[in-house]
Amino acid sequence: MEEREGYVEHIRFHSPETGFTVLSISGEKPGEELTCVGSFPFLEEGEYIRVRGQMTQHNMYGRQMQVESYEITVPTSADSMERYLGSGAIKGIGMPTAMKIVDRFGVDTFRIIEREPERLAEIRGISMRIAQSVHEQFMEKQNMRRVVMYLLQIGINLNQGLKIYKRYGEATEEIVGSNPYRLAEDIPGFGFRMSDEIARRIGGLEYSDQRFRACLLHVMRLGSQAGHAYLPKESLITHAREFIPEMDDDSFDRALMSLIMENKLRTVTVCDEDTVEQEHVYLSVYYHTEQAIARMLCDLDEGGRRNVAGIERYVDNAERKEDIELDEIQRNAVKEAVEHGVFVLTGGPGTGKTTTINTIIRVCEDLGRSVVLAAPTGRAAKRMTETTGRDAVTIHRLLEVTNMDEGGDTGAPRFRRNEEYPLEADVVIIDEVSMVDMHLMHALLRAIIPGMTNLILVGDANQLPSVGPGNVLRDIMESGAFSVVRLEKIFRQAEASDIVVNAHRINHGEYPDITRKSKDFFFLQRQNARIIRELLVQLVRDKLPPYVGVSPLEIQVLTPMRKGELGVDGLNVLLQEALNPEAPDKPQYEAHGVIFRVGDKVMQTRNNYRLEWETRSERNTLIDSGEGIFNGDIGVIRDINEFSKQMEIVFDDSKLVYYDFEVLEDLEHAYAVTIHKAQGSEYPAVVIPLLRGPRMLMNRNLLYTGVTRAVNCVTIIGDEHAMRSMVDNVEEQKRYTGLRRSIREHCGL
């Protein structure tokens, strides 16, 4: 073990996620520098440090030290203070100003900055505002360094430590030391287990009420991530004891009552069909959201009902203008949509939903009603525009999402459109409603005024439910409170597509016909995962692009799972190497264990309301701009700039976004995505690898959704028995939702 000390002359590389740093410090001789490699969470050029480690000889970079520990020595000499202040560590202070400050105050400089910052204004060129800024930056750096070093000592990594400090500031040590379980509530990425491990290191909290409360909240949040609006009390107890086996009934009841008193949880007693009482436990926000959705839907339907004189004539005129012929069910759907405040149109592929929607739009326009169209995702909105010939936007865009508060400051995301600033349309049509969760439906309904605007919901109830909590479309349909029309007849032109025919066979519990020679539905029998992976690459890279007439990036691999040889994670590594291999002319950057490369197909995995986007013409003229990139949005990396530390991505709807390296944790490759993530999207060609998987996941609902994502061609590679088992498996992971019951109560049914 050797020890060296000196000024930090250059920081050559620094990872904000891990703290890994390559730097050089002034050596023992003038002009000599020593390269140091190690973890330096907080360090800036100009600081004086003492390092300890092993001296090594690198083949390329020569003599360097592998640092095992270090400490920052507070500069005590006038020269070292001058070098630190002039290094750029304090914004607004360059070397000339640093020299003036140190020349005036000498070795007392840091004491002046800390305790008498107003005296800095004695120096020509430094105002009181600048003096205060220097003081605040100086103290902030000291506090942050002290706090994060404390967090590192109790097992919290650098990236997490910075998030914690940003949330709690100087109170971090007090909060974490007294109740580490708050981290699970307040800091994204922290769960109960992580907080529990920190509490174990601190000690003394094994049987505390804080621990039991945190456990219940954690289980409830896991429930919402699985799509539940509530959990039965018995289920909550069972899952809580998986985390804390020693939690007895008294501890559970005490923690539950405490959370109810603080309005974090809410219990509701209901009777099932056999009049047996059950107790449901909600996170309070979901209880109130569910009740509000039910109330607003009932008010909207009641306020929008009207009889339209001569409706048959309007439908006839629409048929003539659109050059179509509706069947009786479609005609009825058009009339119901026009005369009800809330209307639901549902049906599978090829059943005439698009034709019916276009007729509804035409009749509404002939009646003088203004219509706006929206869908949950950019892809779905783009498809809606193409099929209707009218502009459609995402629901987030329709509601004008922003991360600015009314004062113009950055804050939590919110929608500008609400009760006070409602949508200005007579009719709102929303497509792909099966994707809409409780939060988004609540926000949409807040912006629609009963009696002024009618709501038409369109979707396929047989697809997977939303990723977020709730089962909104199905609950609305099954409530019996609103007009619902189901389109089931497959039209003649759609019968030519084996994708459509086999999708309906799957939905009806029949096996796809894989014996006939099809042009758009292929099944390749393989039972070895390695062989399936090899064939999958050949299809995506070589065979399907010329067959369908698209590029390999437009062919989407859909898989039921994330893990395993045929899961998303493994397939993305395989497909990146096959479709976009490493090359000298392709910049790349590694973040959270993933190598991102120019040309990669990537997906946003979490709503980010703060990301700014723009669209430009071929001449680089700004066409549009806005905020927000959302879960499931797919794009291609166009550039990676190490100097600006940004990644340039163009999304499917031509939105150009500059990602700072710090926010790449919400990006992943999208050569392969889960079928869940593909909801609401359609692709020219889809490839689905199928072998074995969890029974609860490998069901009819999932297979149906995957197949219906394909427009021109779907290829399933795998075991026929596995596919047949999915068709036979009608079990779906039950979602605990109370919206159906709440709607019936509010509507008096």
Solvent accessible surface area in square Angstrom, and as a share of the most:
residue,aa,sasa,rsa
1,M,135,0.60
2,E,69,0.31
3,E,88,0.40
4,R,57,0.21
5,E,79,0.36
6,G,4,0.04
7,Y,30,0.11
8,V,2,0.01
9,E,47,0.21
10,H,94,0.42
11,I,49,0.25
12,R,133,0.48
13,F,96,0.40
14,H,67,0.30
15,S,19,0.12
16,P,46,0.29
17,E,50,0.23
18,T,88,0.51
19,G,0,0.00
20,F,88,0.37
21,T,1,0.00
22,V,32,0.19
23,L,0,0.00
24,S,0,0.00
25,I,1,0.01
26,S,26,0.17
27,G,25,0.24
28,E,138,0.62
29,K,141,0.60
30,P,140,0.88
31,G,86,0.83
32,E,68,0.31
33,E,76,0.34
34,L,11,0.06
35,T,14,0.08
36,C,0,0.00
37,V,16,0.09
38,G,11,0.11
39,S,65,0.42
40,F,0,0.00
41,P,16,0.10
42,F,26,0.11
43,L,18,0.09
44,E,47,0.21
45,E,65,0.29
46,G,6,0.06
47,E,6,0.03
48,Y,49,0.19
49,I,0,0.00
50,R,60,0.22
51,V,0,0.00
52,R,71,0.26
53,G,0,0.00
54,Q,83,0.37
55,M,44,0.20
56,T,53,0.31
57,Q,136,0.60
58,H,73,0.32
59,N,163,0.83
60,M,151,0.67
61,Y,139,0.53
62,G,19,0.19
63,R,123,0.45
64,Q,10,0.05
65,M,0,0.00
66,Q,75,0.33
67,V,19,0.11
68,E,106,0.48
69,S,50,0.32
70,Y,42,0.16
71,E,72,0.32
72,I,42,0.21
73,T,42,0.24
74,V,90,0.52
75,P,14,0.09
76,T,105,0.61
77,S,50,0.32
78,A,39,0.30
79,D,80,0.42
80,S,5,0.03
81,M,8,0.04
82,E,43,0.19
83,R,71,0.26
84,Y,13,0.05
85,L,0,0.00
86,G,15,0.14
87,S,38,0.25
88,G,50,0.48
89,A,9,0.07
90,I,0,0.00
91,K,164,0.69
92,G,70,0.68
93,I,5,0.03
94,G,36,0.35
95,M,77,0.34
96,P,95,0.60
97,T,34,0.20
98,A,0,0.00
99,M,97,0.43
100,K,103,0.44
101,I,0,0.00
102,V,8,0.04
103,D,128,0.66
104,R,126,0.46
105,F,20,0.08
106,G,22,0.21
107,V,100,0.58
108,D,53,0.28
109,T,0,0.00
110,F,19,0.08
111,R,91,0.33
112,I,1,0.00
113,I,0,0.00
114,E,61,0.27
115,R,171,0.62
116,E,51,0.23
117,P,17,0.11
118,E,89,0.40
119,R,81,0.30
120,L,0,0.00
121,A,35,0.27
122,E,80,0.36
123,I,14,0.07
124,R,216,0.79
125,G,70,0.68
126,I,11,0.06
127,S,52,0.34
128,M,113,0.50
129,R,182,0.67
130,I,48,0.24
131,A,1,0.01
132,Q,87,0.39
133,S,39,0.25
134,V,1,0.00
135,H,38,0.17
136,E,96,0.43
137,Q,40,0.18
138,F,9,0.04
139,M,50,0.22
140,E,82,0.37
141,K,44,0.19
142,Q,66,0.29
143,N,18,0.09
144,M,48,0.22
145,R,49,0.18
146,R,119,0.43
147,V,0,0.00
148,V,0,0.00
149,M,69,0.31
150,Y,52,0.20
151,L,0,0.00
152,L,54,0.27
153,Q,144,0.64
154,I,24,0.12
155,G,45,0.44
156,I,3,0.02
157,N,76,0.39
158,L,8,0.04
159,N,45,0.23
160,Q,38,0.17
161,G,0,0.00
162,L,54,0.27
163,K,66,0.28
164,I,0,0.00
165,Y,13,0.05
166,K,183,0.77
167,R,126,0.46
168,Y,20,0.08
169,G,21,0.21
170,E,121,0.54
171,A,41,0.32
172,T,0,0.00
173,E,57,0.25
174,E,132,0.59
175,I,28,0.14
176,V,0,0.00
177,G,29,0.28
178,S,68,0.44
179,N,31,0.16
180,P,0,0.00
181,Y,4,0.02
182,R,86,0.31
183,L,0,0.00
184,A,16,0.12
185,E,55,0.25
186,D,37,0.19
187,I,6,0.03
188,P,91,0.57
189,G,68,0.65
190,F,15,0.06
191,G,22,0.21
192,F,2,0.01
193,R,157,0.57
194,M,69,0.31
195,S,0,0.00
196,D,28,0.15
197,E,58,0.26
198,I,3,0.01
199,A,3,0.03
200,R,147,0.54
201,R,111,0.40
202,I,61,0.31
203,G,33,0.31
204,G,69,0.66
205,L,26,0.13
206,E,83,0.37
207,Y,160,0.61
208,S,26,0.17
209,D,61,0.31
210,Q,63,0.28
211,R,29,0.10
212,F,6,0.03
213,R,41,0.15
214,A,6,0.04
215,C,0,0.00
216,L,0,0.00
217,L,2,0.01
218,H,28,0.12
219,V,5,0.03
220,M,5,0.02
221,R,75,0.27
222,L,71,0.35
223,G,7,0.07
224,S,12,0.08
225,Q,132,0.59
226,A,38,0.30
227,G,0,0.00
228,H,17,0.08
229,A,2,0.02
230,Y,18,0.07
231,L,8,0.04
232,P,26,0.16
233,K,46,0.19
234,E,115,0.51
235,S,24,0.15
236,L,0,0.00
237,I,36,0.18
238,T,79,0.46
239,H,76,0.34
240,A,0,0.00
241,R,79,0.29
242,E,108,0.48
243,F,33,0.14
244,I,0,0.00
245,P,102,0.64
246,E,81,0.37
247,M,3,0.02
248,D,78,0.40
249,D,85,0.44
250,D,101,0.52
251,S,11,0.07
252,F,2,0.01
253,D,69,0.36
254,R,118,0.43
255,A,2,0.01
256,L,10,0.05
257,M,110,0.49
258,S,36,0.23
259,L,0,0.00
260,I,48,0.24
261,M,152,0.68
262,E,86,0.39
263,N,91,0.47
264,K,70,0.29
265,L,2,0.01
266,R,88,0.32
267,T,39,0.23
268,V,31,0.18
269,T,83,0.48
270,V,19,0.11
271,C,79,0.47
272,D,53,0.27
273,E,176,0.79
274,D,111,0.57
275,T,108,0.63
276,V,85,0.49
277,E,122,0.55
278,Q,78,0.34
279,E,55,0.25
280,H,8,0.04
281,V,0,0.00
282,Y,1,0.01
283,L,19,0.09
284,S,9,0.06
285,V,88,0.50
286,Y,22,0.08
287,Y,34,0.13
288,H,87,0.39
289,T,12,0.07
290,E,1,0.01
291,Q,44,0.19
292,A,15,0.11
293,I,1,0.00
294,A,0,0.00
295,R,114,0.42
296,M,23,0.10
297,L,0,0.00
298,C,12,0.07
299,D,61,0.32
300,L,3,0.01
301,D,6,0.03
302,E,138,0.62
303,G,37,0.35
304,G,0,0.00
305,R,136,0.50
306,R,93,0.34
307,N,147,0.75
308,V,20,0.12
309,A,92,0.71
310,G,33,0.32
311,I,21,0.10
312,E,80,0.36
313,R,142,0.52
314,Y,50,0.19
315,V,0,0.00
316,D,58,0.30
317,N,38,0.19
318,A,0,0.00
319,E,24,0.11
320,R,165,0.60
321,K,113,0.48
322,E,51,0.23
323,D,128,0.66
324,I,51,0.26
325,E,153,0.69
326,L,12,0.06
327,D,37,0.19
328,E,125,0.56
329,I,83,0.42
330,Q,3,0.01
331,R,36,0.13
332,N,62,0.32
333,A,0,0.00
334,V,0,0.00
335,K,39,0.17
336,E,44,0.20
337,A,2,0.01
338,V,0,0.00
339,E,36,0.16
340,H,34,0.15
341,G,0,0.00
342,V,0,0.00
343,F,0,0.00
344,V,0,0.00
345,L,0,0.00
346,T,8,0.05
347,G,7,0.07
348,G,9,0.08
349,P,34,0.21
350,G,27,0.26
351,T,1,0.01
352,G,15,0.15
353,K,42,0.18
354,T,61,0.35
355,T,44,0.25
356,T,0,0.00
357,I,11,0.06
358,N,25,0.13
359,T,0,0.00
360,I,1,0.00
361,I,0,0.00
362,R,63,0.23
363,V,0,0.00
364,C,1,0.00
365,E,70,0.31
366,D,49,0.26
367,L,46,0.23
368,G,64,0.61
369,R,31,0.11
370,S,58,0.37
371,V,33,0.19
372,V,44,0.25
373,L,5,0.03
374,A,0,0.00
375,A,0,0.00
376,P,15,0.10
377,T,21,0.12
378,G,13,0.13
379,R,59,0.21
380,A,0,0.00
381,A,6,0.04
382,K,105,0.44
383,R,45,0.16
384,M,6,0.03
385,T,43,0.25
386,E,118,0.53
387,T,60,0.35
388,T,13,0.07
389,G,68,0.66
390,R,65,0.24
391,D,125,0.65
392,A,16,0.12
393,V,50,0.29
394,T,16,0.09
395,I,0,0.00
396,H,15,0.07
397,R,100,0.37
398,L,21,0.11
399,L,0,0.00
400,E,50,0.23
401,V,15,0.09
402,T,1,0.00
403,N,7,0.04
404,M,69,0.31
405,D,62,0.32
406,E,163,0.73
407,G,68,0.66
408,G,47,0.45
409,D,94,0.49
410,T,82,0.48
411,G,23,0.22
412,A,80,0.62
413,P,54,0.34
414,R,81,0.30
415,F,45,0.19
416,R,107,0.39
417,R,30,0.11
418,N,29,0.15
419,E,89,0.40
420,E,162,0.73
421,Y,94,0.36
422,P,33,0.21
423,L,14,0.07
424,E,141,0.63
425,A,10,0.08
426,D,55,0.28
427,V,2,0.01
428,V,0,0.00
429,I,1,0.00
430,I,0,0.00
431,D,20,0.10
432,E,14,0.06
433,V,0,0.00
434,S,9,0.06
435,M,36,0.16
436,V,1,0.01
437,D,27,0.14
438,M,3,0.01
439,H,83,0.37
440,L,20,0.10
441,M,0,0.00
442,H,47,0.21
443,A,10,0.08
444,L,0,0.00
445,L,4,0.02
446,R,87,0.32
447,A,0,0.00
448,I,7,0.04
449,I,45,0.23
450,P,60,0.38
451,G,41,0.40
452,M,122,0.54
453,T,3,0.02
454,N,2,0.01
455,L,0,0.00
456,I,1,0.00
457,L,0,0.00
458,V,0,0.00
459,G,2,0.02
460,D,6,0.03
461,A,20,0.15
462,N,58,0.30
463,Q,12,0.06
464,L,8,0.04
465,P,25,0.16
466,S,2,0.01
467,V,73,0.42
468,G,17,0.17
469,P,12,0.08
470,G,2,0.02
471,N,29,0.15
472,V,3,0.02
473,L,5,0.02
474,R,63,0.23
475,D,12,0.06
476,I,0,0.00
477,M,16,0.07
478,E,92,0.41
479,S,0,0.00
480,G,57,0.54
481,A,13,0.10
482,F,18,0.07
483,S,15,0.10
484,V,36,0.20
485,V,11,0.06
486,R,117,0.43
487,L,7,0.04
488,E,129,0.58
489,K,116,0.49
490,I,39,0.20
491,F,39,0.16
492,R,202,0.74
493,Q,145,0.64
494,A,15,0.12
495,E,95,0.43
496,A,94,0.73
497,S,26,0.17
498,D,9,0.05
499,I,6,0.03
500,V,18,0.10
501,V,44,0.25
502,N,3,0.01
503,A,0,0.00
504,H,13,0.06
505,R,81,0.29
506,I,0,0.00
507,N,36,0.19
508,H,124,0.55
509,G,26,0.25
510,E,81,0.36
511,Y,69,0.26
512,P,7,0.05
513,D,54,0.28
514,I,54,0.27
515,T,125,0.73
516,R,141,0.52
517,K,203,0.86
518,S,17,0.11
519,K,171,0.73
520,D,19,0.10
521,F,8,0.03
522,F,58,0.24
523,F,30,0.13
524,L,51,0.25
525,Q,80,0.35
526,R,86,0.31
527,Q,119,0.53
528,N,67,0.35
529,A,18,0.14
530,R,137,0.50
531,I,67,0.34
532,I,0,0.00
533,R,54,0.20
534,E,84,0.38
535,L,20,0.10
536,L,0,0.00
537,V,16,0.09
538,Q,73,0.33
539,L,14,0.07
540,V,3,0.01
541,R,104,0.38
542,D,71,0.37
543,K,114,0.48
544,L,8,0.04
545,P,13,0.08
546,P,103,0.65
547,Y,121,0.46
548,V,28,0.16
549,G,62,0.60
550,V,31,0.18
551,S,49,0.32
552,P,43,0.27
553,L,54,0.27
554,E,81,0.36
555,I,3,0.02
556,Q,0,0.00
557,V,0,0.00
558,L,0,0.00
559,T,0,0.00
560,P,6,0.04
561,M,42,0.19
562,R,92,0.34
563,K,144,0.61
564,G,56,0.54
565,E,103,0.46
566,L,12,0.06
567,G,0,0.00
568,V,2,0.01
569,D,51,0.27
570,G,24,0.23
571,L,0,0.00
572,N,8,0.04
573,V,104,0.60
574,L,45,0.22
575,L,0,0.00
576,Q,16,0.07
577,E,110,0.50
578,A,23,0.18
579,L,36,0.18
580,N,9,0.05
581,P,56,0.35
582,E,117,0.52
583,A,30,0.23
584,P,148,0.93
585,D,118,0.61
586,K,55,0.23
587,P,59,0.37
588,Q,57,0.25
589,Y,38,0.14
590,E,107,0.48
591,A,2,0.01
592,H,77,0.34
593,G,66,0.64
594,V,38,0.22
595,I,68,0.35
596,F,0,0.00
597,R,11,0.04
598,V,30,0.17
599,G,24,0.23
600,D,0,0.00
601,K,7,0.03
602,V,0,0.00
603,M,1,0.01
604,Q,0,0.00
605,T,38,0.22
606,R,130,0.48
607,N,56,0.29
608,N,26,0.14
609,Y,40,0.15
610,R,119,0.43
611,L,19,0.09
612,E,125,0.56
613,W,10,0.03
614,E,38,0.17
615,T,20,0.11
616,R,97,0.35
617,S,43,0.27
618,E,187,0.84
619,R,220,0.80
620,N,101,0.52
621,T,84,0.49
622,L,91,0.45
623,I,116,0.59
624,D,50,0.26
625,S,62,0.40
626,G,24,0.23
627,E,44,0.20
628,G,1,0.01
629,I,1,0.01
630,F,22,0.09
631,N,50,0.25
632,G,18,0.17
633,D,29,0.15
634,I,9,0.05
635,G,1,0.01
636,V,52,0.30
637,I,2,0.01
638,R,132,0.48
639,D,56,0.29
640,I,8,0.04
641,N,62,0.32
642,E,98,0.44
643,F,195,0.81
644,S,53,0.34
645,K,105,0.45
646,Q,57,0.25
647,M,0,0.00
648,E,24,0.11
649,I,0,0.00
650,V,43,0.25
651,F,7,0.03
652,D,59,0.30
653,D,51,0.26
654,S,71,0.46
655,K,26,0.11
656,L,15,0.07
657,V,1,0.00
658,Y,100,0.38
659,Y,1,0.00
660,D,64,0.33
661,F,8,0.03
662,E,101,0.45
663,V,47,0.27
664,L,0,0.00
665,E,72,0.32
666,D,14,0.07
667,L,2,0.01
668,E,29,0.13
669,H,11,0.05
670,A,0,0.00
671,Y,4,0.02
672,A,0,0.00
673,V,1,0.01
674,T,13,0.07
675,I,1,0.01
676,H,60,0.27
677,K,46,0.20
678,A,0,0.00
679,Q,4,0.02
680,G,0,0.00
681,S,8,0.05
682,E,58,0.26
683,Y,4,0.02
684,P,33,0.21
685,A,0,0.00
686,V,0,0.00
687,V,0,0.00
688,I,0,0.00
689,P,1,0.01
690,L,1,0.01
691,L,14,0.07
692,R,168,0.61
693,G,33,0.32
694,P,78,0.49
695,R,140,0.51
696,M,90,0.40
697,L,46,0.23
698,M,15,0.07
699,N,9,0.04
700,R,52,0.19
701,N,13,0.07
702,L,1,0.00
703,L,1,0.00
704,Y,2,0.01
705,T,0,0.00
706,G,0,0.00
707,V,0,0.00
708,T,12,0.07
709,R,6,0.02
710,A,9,0.07
711,V,80,0.46
712,N,77,0.40
713,C,0,0.00
714,V,0,0.00
715,T,2,0.01
716,I,0,0.00
717,I,0,0.00
718,G,0,0.00
719,D,17,0.09
720,E,49,0.22
721,H,132,0.59
722,A,10,0.08
723,M,2,0.01
724,R,91,0.33
725,S,42,0.27
726,M,1,0.01
727,V,0,0.00
728,D,82,0.43
729,N,1,0.01
730,V,94,0.54
731,E,78,0.35
732,E,68,0.30
733,Q,98,0.43
734,K,133,0.56
735,R,40,0.15
736,Y,51,0.20
737,T,26,0.15
738,G,1,0.01
739,L,4,0.02
740,R,106,0.39
741,R,64,0.23
742,S,1,0.01
743,I,0,0.00
744,R,82,0.30
745,E,110,0.49
746,H,79,0.35
747,C,45,0.27
748,G,68,0.65
749,L,107,0.53
